[in-house]
Amino acid sequence: SRRHAALDPLELGVSEFNAANIPAGRFFPRFDPLVRLYFIAGNHEDHELLQRHRRSRGPAWPVDDFHRLWCLDDGAVHKLSSGLRVGSLWGIDVAAPKARRIRSERIRIDPRAAERLCAAPPFDVLLTHESPRDAIWVDSGSLEISATIDRVQPQLAFFGHYHTPGRLAECDFGRTQVFWMSGMELQHHGGAAEPQSVGLLTQTGSTCEFAYLPADWLADFT
């Protein structure tokens, strides 16, 4: 993460807000107390620090003093206030033929977490950092994610990690719509948000729909 942070200040930007300080104290009161940012761990997070912030065995917990930034647990399903049920799977794949070689076992996908998701009650959205197998390149990505999508068939699934959507459009995920999210690093033209880095999920009754925000909208977000 230090290597990325040298080029991208947002890589460590959360450090400005995860403890009580004057700028954060001025910033957060502008928002409704119910507004939260949820995230899952990929391969750049400090897993030991995330666990030290944990105060309960619930499927989500705050990691900042203002209780605005919430971590979704690995292999768990969390029900949001809107009723949306979100399943999460941490880490990246290390088993595919073209998998990245990693030094820390803590950032690999845990097959037991995938099994917990498959055994959980149905959920609407799956959040992963890694892609399904073969979605970006042939022989890369996670079989655990592919199997979870195949067995649960959530309405929507989202992943990041890569800098390209690869061959995602060629894949068949049954009833599940799978979306790649570009990193929002604010390094696009003029310091704007990157295309396909932000989208809007609309929930109508039991139906979920997702659309990326248009590029002309993102061009004004710097």
C-alpha positions as CSV (number, residue, x, y, z in Angstrom):
1,S,0.0,0.0,0.0
2,R,2.9,2.4,0.6
3,R,3.9,2.1,-3.0
4,H,0.4,3.0,-4.2
5,A,0.1,5.8,-1.6
6,A,3.1,7.5,-3.0
7,L,1.1,8.2,-6.2
8,D,-2.5,8.2,-4.8
9,P,-3.2,10.2,-1.6
10,L,-6.6,8.5,-1.3
11,E,-4.9,5.2,-0.6
12,L,-4.3,6.3,3.0
13,G,-6.9,9.0,3.1
14,V,-9.0,7.2,5.7
15,S,-6.3,7.8,8.2
16,E,-7.4,11.5,8.4
17,F,-10.8,10.5,9.6
18,N,-10.6,7.3,11.7
19,A,-9.8,9.1,14.9
20,A,-11.2,12.2,16.6
21,N,-9.7,15.4,15.1
22,I,-10.9,18.9,14.2
23,P,-11.3,18.5,10.4
24,A,-13.3,15.3,10.8
25,G,-15.4,16.8,13.5
26,R,-16.3,19.6,11.2
27,F,-17.0,17.3,8.2
28,F,-19.2,14.5,9.6
29,P,-21.9,16.6,11.3
30,R,-23.0,17.8,7.8
31,F,-24.5,14.4,7.1
32,D,-27.4,12.5,8.5
33,P,-26.3,10.2,11.3
34,L,-27.6,7.2,9.4
35,V,-25.3,7.8,6.4
36,R,-22.6,5.2,6.5
37,L,-19.9,3.9,4.2
38,Y,-19.5,0.2,4.1
39,F,-16.5,-1.6,2.8
40,I,-14.8,-5.1,2.6
41,A,-11.2,-5.9,2.9
42,G,-9.1,-6.7,-0.2
43,N,-5.4,-6.9,-0.3
44,H,-4.4,-3.4,0.9
45,E,-6.1,-3.4,4.3
46,D,-4.5,-3.9,7.8
47,H,-6.5,-6.9,8.9
48,E,-5.1,-6.9,12.4
49,L,-6.2,-3.3,12.9
50,L,-9.7,-4.1,11.5
51,Q,-10.1,-6.8,14.1
52,R,-8.8,-4.5,16.9
53,H,-11.7,-2.2,16.1
54,R,-14.2,-5.0,16.5
55,R,-16.5,-4.7,19.5
56,S,-19.2,-7.3,18.7
57,R,-19.7,-10.5,16.8
58,G,-22.2,-8.8,14.4
59,P,-21.7,-8.9,10.6
60,A,-20.6,-5.3,10.5
61,W,-18.7,-3.0,12.8
62,P,-17.4,0.6,12.8
63,V,-13.7,1.3,12.4
64,D,-13.8,5.1,13.1
65,D,-14.6,7.2,16.1
66,F,-17.6,8.7,14.3
67,H,-19.2,5.4,13.4
68,R,-19.5,6.3,9.7
69,L,-17.1,3.8,8.2
70,W,-18.2,0.2,8.7
71,C,-16.4,-3.0,7.8
72,L,-18.5,-5.9,6.5
73,D,-17.3,-9.2,7.9
74,D,-15.8,-11.9,5.8
75,G,-18.3,-14.6,4.7
76,A,-21.2,-12.8,6.4
77,V,-24.5,-11.3,5.4
78,H,-25.5,-7.9,6.7
79,K,-29.0,-6.4,6.3
80,L,-29.0,-2.6,5.7
81,S,-31.6,-0.3,7.1
82,S,-33.3,-0.3,3.7
83,G,-33.7,-4.1,3.9
84,L,-31.0,-4.8,1.3
85,R,-29.1,-7.9,2.2
86,V,-25.4,-7.8,1.4
87,G,-23.0,-10.7,1.4
88,S,-19.2,-10.1,1.5
89,L,-16.1,-12.1,0.7
90,W,-12.6,-10.7,1.6
91,G,-9.3,-11.1,-0.1
92,I,-7.8,-12.2,-3.4
93,D,-7.3,-15.5,-5.1
94,V,-4.1,-17.5,-4.8
95,A,-5.2,-20.8,-6.3
96,A,-5.8,-19.9,-10.0
97,P,-3.0,-20.8,-12.5
98,K,-2.4,-17.0,-13.0
99,A,-3.0,-16.0,-9.4
100,R,-0.8,-13.3,-7.9
101,R,1.9,-14.7,-5.6
102,I,1.4,-13.1,-2.1
103,R,3.4,-12.9,1.0
104,S,0.6,-12.7,3.6
105,E,-1.9,-15.5,4.0
106,R,-4.3,-13.0,5.6
107,I,-5.2,-11.5,2.3
108,R,-6.1,-14.7,0.5
109,I,-9.8,-15.7,0.0
110,D,-10.9,-18.1,2.8
111,P,-12.9,-21.0,1.3
112,R,-14.7,-21.4,4.6
113,A,-16.0,-17.9,4.3
114,A,-17.4,-18.8,0.8
115,E,-19.0,-21.9,2.3
116,R,-20.7,-19.7,5.0
117,L,-22.1,-17.5,2.3
118,C,-23.5,-20.4,0.3
119,A,-25.2,-21.8,3.5
120,A,-26.6,-18.4,4.6
121,P,-30.1,-17.2,3.8
122,P,-30.5,-15.7,0.3
123,F,-29.0,-12.2,-0.1
124,D,-29.4,-9.5,-2.8
125,V,-25.9,-8.3,-3.4
126,L,-22.4,-9.9,-3.2
127,L,-19.4,-7.7,-2.6
128,T,-16.0,-9.1,-3.4
129,H,-12.6,-7.6,-4.1
130,E,-11.4,-10.4,-6.4
131,S,-13.2,-11.3,-9.6
132,P,-15.0,-14.6,-10.5
133,R,-12.7,-17.1,-12.3
134,D,-11.9,-16.2,-15.9
135,A,-13.9,-12.9,-15.7
136,I,-10.8,-10.7,-16.3
137,W,-8.3,-13.1,-17.8
138,V,-8.5,-16.8,-18.5
139,D,-7.1,-18.8,-15.5
140,S,-7.3,-15.8,-13.1
141,G,-9.9,-15.0,-10.5
142,S,-11.6,-17.0,-7.9
143,L,-13.5,-20.3,-8.2
144,E,-15.0,-19.7,-4.7
145,I,-16.6,-16.5,-6.0
146,S,-17.9,-18.2,-9.1
147,A,-19.4,-21.0,-7.0
148,T,-21.0,-18.6,-4.6
149,I,-22.7,-16.7,-7.4
150,D,-23.7,-19.9,-9.1
151,R,-25.3,-21.4,-5.9
152,V,-26.8,-18.2,-4.3
153,Q,-27.7,-16.3,-7.5
154,P,-27.8,-12.8,-5.9
155,Q,-29.4,-10.2,-8.0
156,L,-26.1,-8.1,-8.2
157,A,-22.4,-8.8,-7.6
158,F,-19.6,-6.3,-7.6
159,F,-15.8,-6.6,-7.6
160,G,-12.8,-4.3,-8.1
161,H,-9.0,-5.1,-7.8
162,Y,-8.3,-5.0,-11.5
163,H,-7.8,-2.0,-13.8
164,T,-9.9,-3.3,-16.6
165,P,-13.3,-5.0,-17.0
166,G,-11.5,-7.7,-19.0
167,R,-13.7,-10.4,-20.5
168,L,-16.6,-9.9,-18.1
169,A,-19.1,-9.2,-20.8
170,E,-18.4,-12.7,-22.2
171,C,-19.3,-14.6,-19.0
172,D,-22.6,-16.2,-18.0
173,F,-23.6,-15.8,-14.4
174,G,-27.2,-17.0,-14.7
175,R,-29.6,-14.5,-13.1
176,T,-26.9,-12.5,-11.4
177,Q,-25.6,-9.3,-13.0
178,V,-21.9,-8.9,-12.2
179,F,-20.2,-5.5,-12.4
180,W,-16.6,-4.4,-12.3
181,M,-15.9,-1.2,-10.3
182,S,-12.9,0.9,-11.4
183,G,-10.8,2.4,-8.6
184,M,-11.9,5.9,-7.8
185,E,-8.5,7.5,-7.6
186,L,-9.5,11.0,-8.9
187,Q,-6.7,10.7,-11.5
188,H,-8.8,10.9,-14.6
189,H,-8.8,13.9,-16.9
190,G,-8.5,17.1,-14.9
191,G,-8.4,15.1,-11.6
192,A,-11.9,13.8,-12.1
193,A,-13.3,10.4,-10.9
194,E,-12.6,7.5,-13.2
195,P,-15.4,6.2,-15.4
196,Q,-17.2,3.2,-14.0
197,S,-15.9,3.9,-10.5
198,V,-19.3,5.1,-9.1
199,G,-22.8,3.8,-9.6
200,L,-26.3,4.0,-8.2
201,L,-28.2,1.0,-6.9
202,T,-31.9,1.4,-6.9
203,Q,-34.1,-0.8,-4.8
204,T,-37.8,-1.1,-5.7
205,G,-39.5,-3.6,-3.4
206,S,-37.6,-6.8,-3.8
207,T,-36.0,-5.7,-7.1
208,C,-32.5,-4.2,-7.4
209,E,-31.1,-2.3,-10.4
210,F,-27.7,-0.8,-10.9
211,A,-26.3,1.7,-13.3
212,Y,-22.9,3.4,-13.5
213,L,-23.0,7.2,-13.2
214,P,-22.5,8.8,-16.6
215,A,-19.1,10.0,-17.6
216,D,-20.2,13.7,-17.9
217,W,-21.4,13.6,-14.3
218,L,-18.1,12.1,-13.1
219,A,-16.1,14.7,-15.1
220,D,-17.3,17.4,-12.6
221,F,-16.4,15.3,-9.5
222,T,-12.8,16.3,-8.7
